[in-house]
Amino acid sequence: MNIRSSVLAAALTGSIFALTPSVSQAEWPDIREAKAIAEEGFIYGLPIVMNYAVMYEYAVDRNSGQFKAPFNQIKNEARVYTYKDTAVITPNSDTPYSLLWLDLRAEPIVLSVPAVDKSRYYSVMLCDGNTFNYGYIGSRATGSEAGDYMVVGPNWQGATPPGIKKMFRSSTQFSAAAYRTQLFHPADMPNVEKVQAGYKVQPLSAYLKQPAPPAAAAVDFPKANAELVKKNFFEYLDFALQFAPAGPEEKEIRAKLTRIGVGPGKTFDFKDLPLTHKIEIGLGMKDGEEKVEKYLASGQKDVNGWKIGSLFGDRQFYSGDWLKRAAAAKGGIYGNDAIEAVYPMTKALADGEVLDGSKYKYTITFSAGQFPPVEAFWSVTMYDGKSQLLIENPINRYLINSPMLPDMKKNADGSLTLYIQKDSPGVDKESNWLPAPNDEIYLVMRLYWPKTTAPSILPAGGGSWQPPAVVRAAN
């Protein structure tokens, strides 16, 4: 899905962030070490805090303007995302979402999916509070048949009951499931709704027709808004960590954070910190943010100006590489594993010049027979280059994707040119127009269920198929 809460925006401004340690001043590390811990802690905690901010808006705060449904209840969106959806950065507008936030503390939750026509791609991505993608259900992963699947929390012990096709274990007590159901065209929405109606969610006890266990304790979720995050980033990290038992690769960073008073159940009050400590923490977090931005810019392969990499995966995929995980979240949280979808992205021409719809027009041309190689479908989506959100435009078109090809105009040689500009290229070319903002541009290509045999974009950034460059058009 790729997500950003408005809460998070302030956390990335480079402000001096709030922190008061639950350690004595005598135990406080020296200035260099404190700054280094804050930097590493920010990188480690950024995806966790981002995820909490989204969870709060989607599943806790009914007045957030982005609320979807309470925990353990699925929310089916019978629409695609538009510029009005602001809780998620780089949202896809290809597949109507069904969203589910899971509270796994009391007992496992069973997800049931219907039989889906093989021509219609769908996927259910399981992503926990650590932003680990710990499992998939869907066309690629489990096939198109109906089935029941069980999701359990990190500490659950028990046998998988009969009838359950597979058990998935979340590394955190709260988790998300993002359902993507392919929409072929606007008139196809009723068919998508029929598929969505078949997505069922129930506690294991209900599935087994047994009495429910005692309910988990009520949680006093700290309110998340831009001002609070600006004042105290670590308050949210602190809160989230109590629901996330440390994996072996997390013990070192968590021990470091404890040295500056950060850990499950700690409390912070910035005003009580000596000025030197405020500066250490603030500078460390600012440096952490810069490292994340640098990784996003240079940590992936550059292919014809597109950044291509494999940034999303499970706990084993990251293996303690917190910088990669933070870059993934900042680039577009809740992205898929490369085997499920690959996301070439660009904000610049191949020579590095920033894409700017207020100054230039651009084109992308796919040679004949050289469309993105996928088992499902592909798309190119337009975003505002600064906010990474979809943009309002006169034809309400946020992307061009492969189901639209029959209605698009090909060139005489069989190639296809997309027109990337803020104003219409003319009635004769409007079918191929992807409206751009009157400002900086961010383009994301999506290849759903990429082919694994040549030509292929896999391995991400090193495959035999390469996306065509964005070219500045003659004005």
N, C-alpha and C positions, 0 to 999 in steps of 0.2 A: 504494500500500500504505500507505501511510501508515505510520515505524519509529523505535524508540528502543532503544539498547542500555542495559543497566544501567550499562555503562561511562560512558555519557553523563550519567547523572543527576547525578553529582558535578560535572560540568563546568558545570552550570547552577545551582549553589548560591550563587554570588557569593563563593566563597572567593578568597583570594589565590592565583593560579596560579603555577606554577613557570616560571622562565625565566632562563637565563644566556646572554647574547649572546656570539657569536663575534666581537665587535668590542671594540676597546679603550675604556676609560672616556673617553678624550679625544675619541673619535668619537661618544659617546653623545649623542643629541639632548637639548635642554633639557626640563625637567619637563613642560611643557605639550605639547610635540610628542611625547614618548615616550608620554604617556598617550593622546593622540589616535591614535597608530599602533597601540597595543595595542587600543584600542576598535575601530578599523576592521578590524584584523587578526582580532579575535575574530569580528566579524560575517562577514567574508569566509571565515574558516576553519571556522565552526561546522558547516555542512552537510558539509564534507569530512571533518571529524573524526567526525561522526555516522555517515557512510557507512563510514568505516574501522572504527569500533567494531562495526557490524553485520556487515561482511564478515569481521572476525576471529571473531566468534561463530558465523557461519553456515558459513564455508568454511575456516577455519584451525584453530581450537581444537576438537579432537574431544571435549574434555571440558567444553565450555562449557555443556552442557545445552540449547543451542539449535542445535547443529551440524546442518547439512543434508547437504552433500556437498562433496567436494573441487572445486577449480576445473575447469571444463569438463565437469562431470557434472551432469545435471539431477536434482533431487529433486522427485518428485511427491508432494503431500500429498493422500491420499484422505480428506480431512476438511476441515471449516472450522475457523477459529481459535476458541479459547475463552479463558477467563480464565487458563489455564495457559501461554499464549504471552505472554512478557514481553519479548522482544527488540525488538518493534515497537510503537511507540505508534499508537493509533487503527487497529489492523488491521481489515480488512474481514472479516466472517464470512459474506459472501454467496457468495463464489466460492472453491472450493478452489484453493490456490496450487500452482504448480510453480515452483521457484526454481533459478536458474542463475547462478553467478558465473563470469565469463569472464577468463581470462588470455590476453591478445591479443599478448603480447610475441613469441612465436616465429612465429606465423602466424595468419591469420584463422580464424574458427570459423563453421561452417555450421549454421544452425538450420533444421530441416525440420518442417513442420506438416502434419497430415492434413486431409482434407476433413472439415468439421464441419457438421452440419445447420444450415440457416439460422435455425431457431428458437432455437438455442442460442448465446448470446453468448459470445465468447472474445476475449481480447486478449493480446498479448505486448508489454510495455512495456520498451524498452531505456533504461536509466538508468546513466550513467557515474559515475566517482568525483567529478565536480564536481556531481553531482545534476542534470545536464542530461538531460532526456528527449529523446534524439536520434533516436528512431524507433519506429514501431509496426508490428506484424503483427497481423491479426485481422479480426473481423467488419466493423468500420467501415473500417479502414485499407486492407486488402488483399482483403477478401471471405472467403468460406467455403470456397474451393477449396484443395486441397493445394498446397504449394510449398516451394521451397528458397531460403533467404535467407542472405546472408553478412555477418558483422560483422567489421570490421577495426579495428586500433589507429590511434592518431593519426599515426604515421609510415609506415604501410604504403603501398607503391607497387606497383601491378600492375593488370592488367586484370580485369574481372569475367568469370569463365569462363561458357561456355554452360550453360544449365540453371538458373542463379541468377536469380531474379526481380528481386531488388533488393539493393544493397549499402548497408550502414549503417556510418558511421564514428564510433567512440567518441573523445571528446577525452582519454581516459585509457587507460593500458595495462590496468587492471583495470576491469571493468564488470559490471553486473548485468542480468539479464533476469527480469522478473516476469510469469509467466503467470497469467491469471485465467480460469477455466472455469466458466461458470454452472451452478449446482446448482438444480434446480427444487424439489426436496423431498428429505427424507432417503432415501427409497427409490430416488432417482435416482442415487445415488452410483456404482453399477456402470457406468452409462452415462458418467459423468464419467471414471471410471478408463479406459474404452475410449478416450476422446479423449486423455487424458494419455499413454496407452501409445503414441500416435502422434507425440508430441513427440520428435524425435531431435536429437542434438547430436554433431558430429564436426569434427575439424580439417579444413581445406581439403585438405590432402594426402590424407587418407583418402577424402574425397568424390571427389577426382580420381583415386584409386587410384595415387598417386605416393609415392615415398619421403618420409618426414617430414624437415623441416629440423632442424638441431641444436636441442636443447631450450634454453629460456631458463635463465639462471642461477638457482639456488635462492635464495630470499629469506628472510632472517631477519626475520620479521614481529615487531615489538615487541608484547609481550603487552599487551592492553588490559583493564584492570579499573578499578573505581571509584576505588580509591586512587591508581593511577598517573595517571589523568586529572586527578584533583584536584591532584596535585603538578605536573603538566607537560602542560598542554593543547597547547602548541606542539610537543612532541615528535612527536605524531601528525600534526599538520599538516605539519611538516617532512618526515616520512617519506613521506606521501602525495604531496607535491608533486613528488618525484623521478620519479613515474610519470605526471605531468600537465604536458606542455609548456604554457607560458603562452600564452594567446590574446592578441590585441592589447589587449583591454580589461582584462587582468590585469597588464600590465607595470607600471603605476603602483603598484598596491597591493603587488606583490611587491618593487618597489624600496624602498618605504617599510619593509616588514618587514625587509629586509636591514639597514636602519639600526639595528635593535635585535637583529640577529643571528639573524633567523628566515629560513630558506630551505632548499631541498633540501640534505640532507647536513650541516646544522648539528647541534651538540650543546648541551645545556642542563644547567645545574646551579644550581638556585635558591639554594642555600646560599652560593654565591660572589658573589651580587649584593649591592651596597650596599643598605642599608635603604630609601633614597629611591627607588631603582629598583624594588624590590619593591613599594612602595606605588604608584608610577606605573603599573606594569603591572597590578597587581591592580585598581586603581580604573578604569583604562581598560576592562578586560574586564568589570567589573561594569556600567559604563555601557553597554557594547555589548549586554549581555544585556537591560538595561532597554529599550533602543531596539527590540530584537527583540520583546519582549513588547508594547510600545506599538503597534508596527506591526500585530501580530496583532489587537490590540483595536480599532484605529482605521483601519487601512490598507485595509479592505475595506468594501463597501457594507453598511449595516444595513437589512435588509428584514424587517419584522415581528419584530425581535429576532434574526434569523438573520444571521450574518456570511457574505457571499457575495462571492467574488472569484475571480480567475484567478491563482493563485500558482505554477503549475507549467508548465514548458516547456523549450525547448532553449536553446542558447547565445544565439541571436539574441533570443529572448523576454526574457531577463534583461538583455542588453546592459550588463553591469557593474553592475546594480542589486543589490548584494550584500545589502542589507537585505531586499529582497523574497525573495531566495533563502533567506536565513537564516530568515525568518518562515515560509516554506513548509515548510522542514525541521522547525522547531520545532512547527508546527501539525500536521504529519503527514507525515513524510518519505516519499518515493516515491509521492506523489500523481500523478494523471493530469493531462494537459493538459485544459483545459475542454472541448474538442471531443470528448474521449473520456469524461470524467466531470466533473460539477460537484458540489462538496461544501458545501452550506450547513451551518454549524455554529453551535451556541449553547451558552452556559453560563448564560444569563440570560433573564428575561422581556423583553418589548419595552420595559419601563420601566427595565431595567437591574438589577432585583433578581436576585441569584444563585439559580440553581436548586438546591434542597436537599431531597433525598429524606427526610432525617431530620425535616423540619419540615412539608412540604406534599405534596399530591398534585397532579398536573398532567394536562392533556389536550391533544391535538392533533386537530383536526377538519378533514378534507378535505371540502369541499363536493361535492355530486353532480357527477360529470363533471369534477372539478378535481384529479385525481391528477397527480403530477409527469409532465410530457410527455416521454416517452423512446421511443427506437427499441428499446431492450433492456429494462431493468427498473430499478426504484428501491427504496430501502430507507431505514429509519431505525434507527440503531444506538445503543445505550446504552453509555456508558463512565463509569468513575469520573472525577469532575471534577478530581481532583488528579493521578492517575497517567496518565490518558488510556488506561487499559487496560480490557479487557472485564471484567465483574464476575461473580463466582459468584452464582448465583441458584437458587431452588428448582425452576424448570421448565426450566433450561438453555436459556433463550431470550435471545439477545443482540441480536436485531433483529426488526423486522417489515418484510417486503418484499412487492413486488407478486405474486410467485408464491403467497403465502399468502392472497391476497384471497378465493378461493372458500370458505375455511374461517372467514372472519371475519364478524362480525355488523354489518350496516349499520343505520343509523337509518331511521326511517319515511320521511324525505325523501330517502333515497338517499345521504346523507353517511356518512362513516366516522370514528369517534372512536377514537383510541388512548389508552389509560390508562397514564400514566407515574407509577408509584408503587412503593414498596418492598414493599408487601403486596398480596395478591390482591384485585382489585376485586369478587370474587364469581364463582362458577362460571359464571353467565350472561354475564359480561363477560370471562372469562379468555382467550378467543380473541383479544381485542384488547389484552391486557396486555403492556406492555414493562417488565419488572422494573427498578427503579431501585436505586441503592446507598443505604445508610443514611447518606448524606453528600452532598457536592456532586455535581452531575450535569453530564455533557458529552454532548450529542446531536449526531450527525453524520448528515445526510441525504445519500444518494448517488443521483445521477441518471446511470446508465450510458448512453452514447451519446445525449445529450440531443437532442431535436428541434431543428432549425434554423429551422423555420417556425413562425409563431405558432399557438397559444400556445407560448412557449419561454422557458427560463431564460437563454438566451443573448441578448446578451452577459452574462456572469456578473455578476449584481447589477443589471443594467439591462434584463432581458428582460420580456416581457409576462406571464409566469407568475411568481407569487410564492408562496413556501411559507407556509402558515398559521401564525399565532403559537402559541407554547406558552402555555397559559392555566392559572392556578392554579385547581384544583377546590375546591369547597366541601367541607370536611372534616366 
